[in-house]
Amino acid sequence: MEVKVQYNNEILNYCIEKSDQLTEIQKELIQFTKANIERHIMLTQAEQCSFFKLLIQVLNAKKTIDIGVFTGLSSLTAALAMGDEGRVVACDVSTDYTQHALKFWAKAGVDHKINLKIQPASKTLQELIDQGEENTYDFVFIDADKTGYDTYYELSLKLIRKGGIIAIDNVLQHGSIIDKSNNEPNVVAIRALNDKILADKRVTKTILPVADGITLVTKN
């Protein structure tokens, strides 16, 4: 296959400009994070936000999970995309960044939709399963520690309903995924997961070259 368009920042910005625009609160959160958080590269990208908004609304989603909260943009995006009955289970292990997320969620008036769980995501997901919530979630976004992705994928598969979507971020590892000599733990973990999902008969799947690569799967 050949690339039909040579993507650059100008093309990316054109796509963003011609898509649904971020809310003022989303923009403020992004600006705050870039100005105050050293690791702001971890932010969900603007083009991902409009894409996830579309997916969540197509799914008529009411129950979503956000694995890896950071300063809260992905959770905020999910909450804004749903009606007042919508709920987000937001999973993170630290308050270092999520303390900022809480302020922006409240300012956007969606904090009542978001249940922030500060503990390992695997524990939160297992608790949801133990509470009888298998096959009830509409959308899951995985963007956390890469070596934990396989565990999050398996638990999310139990929680997602048939026809729901799991979105997995950073599956191209900034291009390192195709460098067979790169054996960094994150790259090795993502490479193994990509291969696993390709062979997984339980799901229909695709990888999109959006941001750092997004895998979408739906349970068959």
C-alpha positions in Angstrom: 0.0 0.0 0.0 1.1 3.6 -0.7 0.5 6.7 1.3 -1.8 9.0 -0.7 -1.2 12.1 1.4 2.1 13.2 3.0 0.8 14.3 6.4 2.3 17.3 8.1 1.2 19.9 10.7 -0.5 22.0 8.1 -2.7 19.1 6.9 -3.3 18.0 10.5 -4.5 21.5 11.5 -6.7 21.7 8.4 -8.4 18.4 9.5 -8.8 19.8 13.0 -10.3 23.1 11.7 -12.8 21.2 9.6 -13.9 18.9 12.4 -16.1 19.6 15.4 -14.3 22.2 17.6 -13.2 21.6 21.1 -15.2 23.4 23.9 -13.6 26.4 25.6 -13.0 24.2 28.7 -11.2 21.6 26.7 -9.0 24.2 25.1 -8.3 25.7 28.6 -7.4 22.3 29.9 -5.0 21.8 27.0 -3.4 25.2 27.5 -3.0 24.7 31.2 -1.4 21.3 30.7 1.1 22.5 28.1 2.0 25.5 30.3 2.3 23.7 33.6 2.9 20.0 33.1 6.3 18.9 31.9 5.0 15.6 30.4 2.3 17.4 28.4 3.0 15.1 25.4 0.8 12.6 27.2 -2.3 14.7 26.4 -5.0 13.2 24.2 -4.7 15.0 20.8 -7.4 17.4 19.5 -8.1 15.1 16.5 -8.6 12.2 18.9 -11.1 14.2 20.9 -13.4 14.9 17.9 -13.0 11.3 16.8 -13.9 9.9 20.2 -16.9 12.3 20.5 -18.2 10.9 17.2 -17.7 7.3 18.2 -19.4 7.8 21.6 -22.4 9.5 20.0 -22.7 6.9 17.2 -22.7 4.2 20.0 -25.3 6.2 21.9 -22.9 5.5 24.8 -24.0 5.8 28.4 -21.2 3.8 30.1 -17.5 4.4 29.3 -14.1 3.7 30.9 -11.0 5.9 30.6 -7.8 4.0 31.5 -5.1 6.6 32.1 -6.5 10.0 33.0 -3.5 12.3 33.2 -5.0 15.9 33.4 -8.4 14.7 32.4 -9.0 15.6 28.8 -10.1 12.1 27.6 -12.5 11.7 30.5 -13.8 15.2 29.9 -14.3 14.5 26.2 -16.3 11.4 27.0 -18.4 13.1 29.6 -19.2 16.0 27.3 -20.2 13.6 24.4 -22.8 11.9 26.5 -26.2 13.0 27.9 -26.7 13.7 31.6 -27.2 10.0 32.3 -23.7 9.2 30.9 -21.0 7.9 33.2 -17.3 7.6 32.9 -15.2 5.4 35.1 -11.8 7.2 35.1 -8.8 5.0 36.1 -5.5 6.3 37.3 -2.9 5.5 40.0 -1.9 9.0 41.0 -3.3 12.3 42.1 -0.3 14.2 40.8 -2.1 15.1 37.5 -5.7 14.1 38.3 -6.0 16.8 40.9 -6.0 19.2 38.0 -8.6 17.1 36.1 -11.1 17.4 39.0 -11.1 21.2 38.6 -11.7 21.2 34.9 -14.4 18.6 35.2 -16.2 20.7 37.8 -15.8 23.9 35.7 -17.3 22.0 32.7 -20.3 20.9 34.9 -19.6 17.2 34.2 -17.9 16.1 37.4 -21.1 14.2 38.5 -20.6 12.0 35.4 -17.1 11.0 36.2 -16.1 8.5 38.9 -12.3 8.8 39.5 -10.7 5.7 40.9 -7.2 6.1 42.2 -5.8 2.6 42.2 -4.4 0.2 39.6 -6.7 0.1 36.6 -6.6 -3.7 36.7 -8.1 -3.7 40.2 -10.9 -1.2 39.1 -11.8 -3.3 36.0 -11.9 -6.5 38.0 -14.1 -4.8 40.6 -16.6 -3.8 37.9 -16.6 -7.4 36.6 -17.1 -8.7 40.2 -20.1 -6.3 40.5 -21.8 -7.9 37.5 -21.0 -5.3 34.9 -19.7 -7.6 32.2 -21.0 -6.8 28.7 -22.5 -3.4 29.8 -19.9 -0.8 28.7 -20.1 1.0 25.4 -16.7 2.5 25.0 -13.3 2.0 26.6 -10.2 4.1 26.0 -6.8 2.6 26.9 -3.9 5.1 27.3 -1.9 4.2 30.3 1.3 2.2 31.1 2.1 0.2 28.0 3.2 -3.0 29.7 -0.2 -3.2 31.3 -2.1 -2.9 28.0 -2.6 -6.7 27.6 -4.3 -7.0 31.0 -6.4 -3.9 30.3 -7.4 -5.3 27.0 -8.5 -8.7 28.4 -10.5 -7.1 31.2 -12.1 -4.5 28.9 -13.2 -7.3 26.6 -15.2 -8.7 29.4 -16.8 -5.4 30.3 -17.6 -4.1 26.7 -20.9 -5.0 25.2 -21.2 -6.7 21.8 -21.0 -3.8 19.4 -19.1 -1.6 21.8 -15.7 -0.2 21.0 -12.3 -0.4 22.7 -9.8 2.3 21.5 -6.1 1.6 22.3 -3.7 4.5 22.0 0.0 4.7 21.1 0.1 1.4 19.1 2.7 2.8 16.7 5.1 3.9 19.4 6.2 7.0 17.4 7.2 4.7 14.6 9.4 2.4 16.7 6.9 -0.4 16.3 8.3 -1.4 12.9 11.9 -1.3 14.1 12.6 -5.0 14.9 15.8 -4.1 16.6 14.0 -1.9 19.2 13.4 -4.0 22.3 12.4 -1.3 24.7 9.8 -2.7 27.1 7.0 -0.4 25.9 7.7 -1.2 22.3 7.9 -5.0 22.9 4.6 -4.9 24.9 2.7 -3.0 22.2 4.2 -5.1 19.4 3.0 -8.3 21.2 -0.4 -6.8 21.8 -0.8 -5.7 18.1 0.1 -9.3 17.0 -2.3 -10.8 19.6 -5.2 -8.6 18.5 -4.6 -9.4 14.8 -5.0 -13.1 15.6 -7.9 -12.6 18.1 -11.0 -14.2 16.6 -13.1 -12.6 19.4 -13.0 -9.1 17.8 -13.1 -7.2 14.6 -10.2 -4.8 14.5 -8.4 -2.0 12.7 -5.4 0.3 13.3 -5.7 3.9 12.3 -2.6 6.2 11.8 -4.2 8.9 14.0 -1.9 10.6 16.5 0.5 7.9 17.6 -1.7 5.1 16.2 -5.1 4.0 17.5 -6.4 0.4 17.4 -10.2 0.0 17.4 -11.8 -3.3 18.3 -15.4 -4.4 18.6 -16.5 -7.6 20.2 -17.9 -10.1 17.8 
